[in-house]
Amino acid sequence: MIGVIADDLTGAAEIGAVGLRHGLHAEIIRSGEPNGHTDIVCFDTDSRSCSPNDAAKRVATAAQILRAAGAQWIYKKVDSVLRGHVTIEIEAAMQQLKLDRSLLLPANPSLGRTIRDGHYFIHGKLIHKTEFGRDPEYPRRTSQVLRLLKVPEKFSICIGNGDRRLLDQTIVIGEAGTSKDVVEWAGTISGPETLPAGGSEFFSALLDREKPAASNGANQVPPSAPVRELFVCGTSTDSSRKFVTTARKRKQPVMTLPAELVWGAELSPTARASITRRAVEAFDTHSRVILAVGLPLVQDAGIARRLSQNIVQIAEGIINEVPLTHVFAEGGATASELVRRMRWPRLTVERELAPGVATLSVGSNQSTLFTIKPGTYTWPAQWT
């Protein structure tokens, strides 16, 4: 079994989908013990938005559980653009597993996310000049990778480029401008003394190199024509706005939050009940309903978090009233909050719709599918 520690649900699902691509059966757990019947166990610590101390404790606990469950090796999944408590969590995992070095490779060149000359680029553009520069919780205000990360307390940190050397007592950040770079970096992991950490492309390269045997086989769930789909869009990214605009042009029902919430007002129980009722009624005549923030991007992290929570509260009410075939969630915080409110402690990766977009089954109930994606990714064409 391969263990994975991810700081949010979308990251865990993305890694599970990579495993599925390699013929490996993956499950996602948020608490408790692995079931012992999967090739990959992704532990979602849900720690990106918690305090640094809590993040370290959650990661250490996850590492302990995975090691006790017999994980042959453990991968630390981090946000590809280094949001969250990246170095704190890597250090916590290294200390719990008694490792003295780590290779951090967050870049996903196949998705246009690269690191060159110490700078982070999104499709060739410096990251702080993209929409990541306006992220409410972790704005990327510089493209210098070392300045995007907190300095580790117990280990050194440096950027590695051409020589591909790993150093003891050091977190080495691998530069990667191409997928070939990622493959070559994966080749430097020669034993269990190094903690590999990073994005989905690095994990895929490690699987290509290790060629782990599938003990249970990947789920092969054939796509079915959904009867009732609910899209829960909890972000205000460019891709989300474009998706909502297209849905409106196609006369699909779109429910959004009241405008006054963007200034910090609270969503009243009456307003929440009204939006929920309209969405439920819309399913009488439509097979798809979109629930979206529908407001301008806010810079205040607290307000942004509250908007996502408002969307999830409404979604919970809809799910409890309407038998849905498929629920789609956009944004890691939105997906995590929805799973928490619906009390779905264990998820199984069923299929990968696109890189970073995974379909999960909820518990043992495969009749309800749950598809999630990061807020900055786009929905695959088959759903748009």
C-alpha positions as CSV (number, residue, x, y, z in Angstrom):
1,M,0.0,0.0,0.0
2,I,1.1,3.5,-0.8
3,G,0.2,6.3,1.6
4,V,-0.5,9.9,0.6
5,I,-1.0,12.9,2.9
6,A,-2.9,15.8,1.3
7,D,-3.9,19.1,2.9
8,D,-7.3,19.3,1.2
9,L,-9.8,17.0,-0.5
10,T,-9.3,18.1,-4.1
11,G,-5.6,17.3,-3.7
12,A,-6.3,13.8,-2.2
13,A,-8.8,13.1,-5.0
14,E,-6.4,14.3,-7.7
15,I,-3.7,11.9,-6.4
16,G,-6.2,9.1,-6.1
17,A,-7.2,9.6,-9.7
18,V,-3.5,9.5,-10.8
19,G,-3.4,6.1,-9.1
20,L,-6.5,5.0,-10.9
21,R,-4.8,6.0,-14.2
22,H,-2.0,3.5,-13.2
23,G,-4.5,0.7,-12.5
24,L,-4.4,1.2,-8.7
25,H,-7.5,1.3,-6.5
26,A,-7.5,4.3,-4.2
27,E,-9.6,5.5,-1.2
28,I,-9.7,8.8,0.6
29,I,-10.1,8.9,4.4
30,R,-10.5,11.9,6.6
31,S,-10.5,10.0,9.9
32,G,-10.1,6.5,11.2
33,E,-8.0,3.7,9.8
34,P,-7.5,2.5,6.2
35,N,-9.8,-0.4,5.2
36,G,-6.9,-2.5,4.1
37,H,-8.3,-3.3,0.7
38,T,-6.9,-0.5,-1.5
39,D,-3.5,0.1,-3.2
40,I,-3.4,3.8,-2.3
41,V,-4.7,5.4,0.8
42,C,-5.0,9.2,0.6
43,F,-5.4,10.8,4.0
44,D,-7.1,14.2,3.8
45,T,-5.9,16.2,6.8
46,D,-8.0,19.2,5.8
47,S,-5.2,21.4,7.1
48,R,-4.7,24.2,4.6
49,S,-6.8,26.7,6.4
50,C,-6.1,25.7,10.0
51,S,-3.4,27.0,12.3
52,P,0.3,26.0,11.6
53,N,0.4,24.0,14.9
54,D,-2.8,22.1,14.1
55,A,-1.6,21.5,10.6
56,A,1.7,19.9,11.9
57,K,-0.2,17.7,14.4
58,R,-2.7,16.5,11.8
59,V,0.1,15.6,9.3
60,A,2.1,13.8,12.0
61,T,-1.0,11.8,13.0
62,A,-1.7,10.9,9.4
63,A,1.9,9.8,8.9
64,Q,1.7,7.6,12.0
65,I,-1.6,6.0,10.9
66,L,-0.3,5.3,7.4
67,R,3.0,3.8,8.6
68,A,1.2,1.6,11.1
69,A,-1.2,0.4,8.4
70,G,1.8,-0.8,6.4
71,A,2.4,1.9,3.8
72,Q,5.5,0.9,1.8
73,W,6.2,4.6,1.1
74,I,4.5,7.9,1.8
75,Y,4.0,10.9,-0.5
76,K,3.2,14.4,0.8
77,K,0.8,16.0,-1.6
78,V,1.1,19.8,-1.6
79,D,-0.8,22.6,-3.4
80,S,0.9,23.0,-6.8
81,V,1.3,26.7,-6.3
82,L,2.5,26.3,-2.7
83,R,-0.6,27.6,-0.8
84,G,-1.0,26.4,2.7
85,H,1.5,25.3,5.4
86,V,3.8,23.6,2.9
87,T,7.1,23.5,4.8
88,I,5.5,23.1,8.2
89,E,3.6,20.0,7.0
90,I,6.7,18.5,5.2
91,E,8.8,19.0,8.4
92,A,6.1,17.3,10.5
93,A,6.0,14.3,8.2
94,M,9.8,14.0,8.0
95,Q,10.1,14.1,11.8
96,Q,7.3,11.6,12.4
97,L,8.8,9.2,9.8
98,K,12.4,9.9,10.9
99,L,13.5,11.1,7.5
100,D,16.3,13.6,7.1
101,R,15.7,14.9,3.6
102,S,12.8,15.7,1.2
103,L,12.4,16.4,-2.5
104,L,9.6,19.0,-3.1
105,L,8.5,19.1,-6.7
106,P,5.2,21.1,-6.8
107,A,5.3,22.1,-10.5
108,N,2.9,20.4,-13.1
109,P,4.5,21.3,-16.4
110,S,1.8,19.4,-18.3
111,L,-0.7,21.9,-16.9
112,G,1.4,24.9,-17.6
113,R,2.7,25.2,-14.0
114,T,6.5,25.4,-14.1
115,I,9.5,26.5,-12.0
116,R,12.5,28.0,-13.7
117,D,15.4,30.0,-12.4
118,G,13.8,30.2,-8.9
119,H,10.6,31.7,-10.2
120,Y,7.1,30.2,-10.6
121,F,5.2,30.5,-13.9
122,I,1.6,29.8,-14.9
123,H,1.5,29.2,-18.7
124,G,4.7,31.3,-19.1
125,K,3.4,34.2,-16.9
126,L,4.9,35.1,-13.5
127,I,2.5,33.7,-10.9
128,H,1.9,36.9,-9.0
129,K,0.6,38.5,-12.3
130,T,-2.1,35.8,-12.6
131,E,-5.3,35.3,-10.7
132,F,-3.3,33.5,-8.0
133,G,-2.1,37.0,-7.0
134,R,-5.6,37.8,-5.9
135,D,-6.2,34.6,-3.9
136,P,-8.2,35.6,-0.8
137,E,-6.4,33.3,1.6
138,Y,-2.9,32.8,0.1
139,P,-2.3,35.6,-2.4
140,R,0.9,34.9,-4.5
141,R,2.5,38.3,-4.2
142,T,5.9,37.2,-5.7
143,S,7.1,34.7,-8.2
144,Q,10.2,33.9,-6.2
145,V,9.6,30.3,-5.0
146,L,11.6,30.6,-1.8
147,R,9.6,33.7,-0.8
148,L,6.4,31.8,-1.3
149,L,7.4,29.4,1.5
150,K,7.9,29.7,5.2
151,V,11.5,29.0,6.2
152,P,11.7,25.6,7.9
153,E,12.5,25.4,11.6
154,K,14.4,22.0,11.7
155,F,15.8,21.7,8.2
156,S,17.5,23.7,5.5
157,I,15.8,24.6,2.2
158,C,17.2,25.3,-1.2
159,I,16.3,25.2,-4.9
160,G,17.9,22.4,-7.0
161,N,18.3,22.7,-10.7
162,G,20.7,21.0,-13.1
163,D,22.7,18.8,-10.7
164,R,19.7,17.0,-9.3
165,R,21.4,16.5,-5.9
166,L,19.5,15.7,-2.7
167,L,21.1,16.9,0.5
168,D,20.8,15.6,4.1
169,Q,18.8,17.7,6.6
170,T,17.4,19.6,3.6
171,I,14.2,20.2,1.7
172,V,15.3,20.5,-1.9
173,I,12.8,22.3,-4.2
174,G,13.2,20.8,-7.7
175,E,13.0,23.1,-10.7
176,A,10.9,21.7,-13.5
177,G,10.2,23.5,-16.8
178,T,9.1,20.3,-18.7
179,S,7.6,16.9,-17.9
180,K,11.1,15.4,-18.7
181,D,12.5,17.4,-15.8
182,V,9.8,15.8,-13.5
183,V,10.8,12.3,-14.7
184,E,14.5,13.0,-14.1
185,W,13.8,14.3,-10.6
186,A,11.7,11.2,-9.8
187,G,14.8,9.1,-10.7
188,T,16.7,10.6,-7.8
189,I,14.5,9.0,-5.2
190,S,16.5,5.8,-4.6
191,G,15.3,4.7,-1.2
192,P,13.0,5.2,1.7
193,E,15.2,7.8,3.4
194,T,13.7,10.7,1.3
195,L,10.2,12.1,1.6
196,P,8.8,12.8,-1.8
197,A,6.5,15.8,-1.8
198,G,4.7,17.9,-4.5
199,G,2.1,17.8,-7.1
200,S,0.2,15.2,-9.1
201,E,2.7,15.0,-12.0
202,F,5.6,14.1,-9.6
203,F,3.5,11.4,-8.0
204,S,2.6,10.0,-11.5
205,A,6.3,9.9,-12.4
206,L,7.1,8.0,-9.2
207,L,4.4,5.4,-10.0
208,D,5.9,5.1,-13.5
209,R,9.2,4.4,-12.0
210,E,8.1,2.1,-9.1
211,K,5.5,0.2,-11.1
212,P,3.6,-0.9,-8.0
213,A,1.4,-4.0,-8.5
214,A,-2.3,-3.5,-8.2
215,S,-3.6,-5.9,-5.5
216,N,-7.3,-5.0,-6.0
217,G,-7.6,-3.5,-9.4
218,A,-9.0,-0.1,-10.4
219,N,-12.8,0.5,-10.3
220,Q,-14.3,0.5,-13.8
221,V,-17.5,2.3,-13.4
222,P,-19.1,3.0,-16.8
223,P,-20.2,6.6,-17.3
224,S,-24.0,6.8,-17.1
225,A,-26.4,9.5,-18.2
226,P,-27.1,11.5,-15.0
227,V,-30.7,12.2,-14.2
228,R,-30.2,15.0,-11.7
229,E,-26.9,17.0,-11.4
230,L,-26.1,19.7,-8.8
231,F,-23.1,21.9,-9.4
232,V,-21.8,23.6,-6.3
233,C,-19.4,26.4,-7.3
234,G,-17.9,27.9,-4.2
235,T,-15.2,30.0,-5.9
236,S,-15.1,33.3,-7.9
237,T,-12.3,32.3,-10.2
238,D,-12.3,33.1,-13.9
239,S,-13.1,29.5,-14.8
240,S,-16.1,29.5,-12.4
241,R,-17.5,32.8,-13.8
242,K,-17.2,31.5,-17.4
243,F,-18.9,28.3,-16.5
244,V,-21.9,30.1,-14.9
245,T,-22.1,32.5,-17.8
246,T,-22.3,29.6,-20.3
247,A,-24.9,27.9,-18.1
248,R,-27.1,31.0,-18.2
249,K,-26.8,31.3,-21.9
250,R,-28.1,27.7,-22.2
251,K,-31.1,28.5,-20.0
252,Q,-29.9,26.3,-17.2
253,P,-31.1,27.3,-13.7
254,V,-28.4,29.2,-11.8
255,M,-28.8,30.2,-8.1
256,T,-26.5,32.8,-6.6
257,L,-26.0,34.5,-3.3
258,P,-27.4,37.9,-2.4
259,A,-25.1,40.8,-3.4
260,E,-24.9,42.3,0.1
261,L,-22.8,39.2,1.3
262,V,-19.8,40.5,-0.5
263,W,-19.6,43.4,2.0
264,G,-19.7,41.0,5.0
265,A,-23.5,40.7,5.6
266,E,-24.8,37.4,7.0
267,L,-27.0,35.1,4.9
268,S,-30.4,35.1,6.7
269,P,-32.2,31.9,7.3
270,T,-35.1,33.3,5.2
271,A,-32.8,34.0,2.2
272,R,-31.1,30.5,2.5
273,A,-34.5,28.8,2.6
274,S,-35.7,30.8,-0.4
275,I,-32.6,29.8,-2.5
276,T,-32.9,26.2,-1.5
277,R,-36.6,26.1,-2.4
278,R,-36.1,27.6,-5.8
279,A,-33.3,25.1,-6.5
280,V,-35.4,22.2,-5.5
281,E,-38.3,23.4,-7.6
282,A,-36.0,23.9,-10.6
283,F,-35.3,20.1,-10.6
284,D,-39.0,19.6,-11.5
285,T,-38.2,20.9,-15.0
286,H,-34.4,20.6,-15.4
287,S,-31.9,17.8,-14.9
288,R,-29.1,20.3,-14.0
289,V,-29.0,23.1,-11.4
290,I,-26.0,25.3,-10.7
291,L,-25.5,26.8,-7.3
292,A,-22.8,29.5,-7.4
293,V,-21.4,32.4,-5.4
294,G,-22.1,34.7,-8.3
295,L,-20.3,37.7,-6.7
296,P,-17.1,39.6,-7.5
297,L,-13.9,38.2,-6.1
298,V,-13.3,39.4,-2.5
299,Q,-9.9,40.0,-1.0
300,D,-11.0,39.4,2.6
301,A,-10.2,35.7,3.5
302,G,-12.9,35.6,6.2
303,I,-15.7,36.8,3.9
304,A,-14.5,34.5,1.1
305,R,-14.6,31.5,3.5
306,R,-18.1,32.5,4.7
307,L,-19.4,32.7,1.1
308,S,-18.2,29.2,0.4
309,Q,-19.8,28.0,3.6
310,N,-23.1,29.7,2.6
311,I,-23.1,27.8,-0.7
312,V,-22.5,24.5,1.1
313,Q,-25.3,25.1,3.6
314,I,-27.7,25.6,0.7
315,A,-26.3,22.6,-1.1
316,E,-26.8,20.4,2.0
317,G,-30.5,21.4,2.0
318,I,-30.9,20.6,-1.7
319,I,-29.2,17.2,-1.3
320,N,-31.4,16.3,1.6
321,E,-34.5,17.0,-0.4
322,V,-33.7,15.9,-3.9
323,P,-32.4,12.4,-4.8
324,L,-29.4,13.4,-6.9
325,T,-27.4,11.2,-9.3
326,H,-24.4,13.4,-9.3
327,V,-23.0,16.2,-7.2
328,F,-20.2,18.4,-8.5
329,A,-18.1,20.6,-6.2
330,E,-15.7,23.3,-7.3
331,G,-13.0,24.4,-5.0
332,G,-11.1,22.5,-2.3
333,A,-12.7,24.3,0.7
334,T,-16.2,23.9,-0.8
335,A,-15.7,20.2,-1.4
336,S,-14.3,19.6,2.1
337,E,-17.1,21.5,3.8
338,L,-19.7,19.6,1.8
339,V,-18.2,16.3,2.7
340,R,-18.0,17.3,6.4
341,R,-21.6,18.5,6.5
342,M,-22.9,15.4,4.7
343,R,-20.9,13.2,7.0
344,W,-19.1,11.3,4.3
345,P,-16.0,10.0,6.1
346,R,-14.7,7.6,3.4
347,L,-14.6,8.1,-0.3
348,T,-13.6,5.8,-3.2
349,V,-12.0,7.1,-6.4
350,E,-14.1,5.8,-9.3
351,R,-12.7,7.6,-12.3
352,E,-10.7,10.5,-13.6
353,L,-12.5,12.9,-15.9
354,A,-9.5,15.1,-16.6
355,P,-6.2,15.9,-14.8
356,G,-7.2,17.2,-11.3
357,V,-10.9,16.3,-11.8
358,A,-12.0,13.1,-10.0
359,T,-15.3,11.3,-9.5
360,L,-15.8,9.6,-6.2
361,S,-18.4,7.3,-4.7
362,V,-19.7,8.2,-1.3
363,G,-19.1,5.4,1.2
364,S,-20.6,2.1,0.0
365,N,-23.3,4.0,-2.0
366,Q,-22.2,4.0,-5.6
367,S,-25.5,5.4,-6.8
368,T,-24.4,8.9,-5.6
369,L,-21.4,10.2,-7.4
370,F,-19.3,13.1,-6.2
371,T,-17.0,14.9,-8.6
372,I,-14.6,17.5,-7.4
373,K,-12.0,19.9,-8.9
374,P,-9.8,22.7,-7.8
375,G,-11.3,26.2,-8.3
376,T,-8.7,27.3,-10.9
377,Y,-9.2,24.2,-13.1
378,T,-11.9,24.0,-15.8
379,W,-14.7,21.5,-16.0
380,P,-14.2,18.9,-18.7
381,A,-16.0,19.5,-22.0
382,Q,-18.3,16.5,-21.4
383,W,-20.0,18.3,-18.5
384,T,-20.1,21.8,-20.1
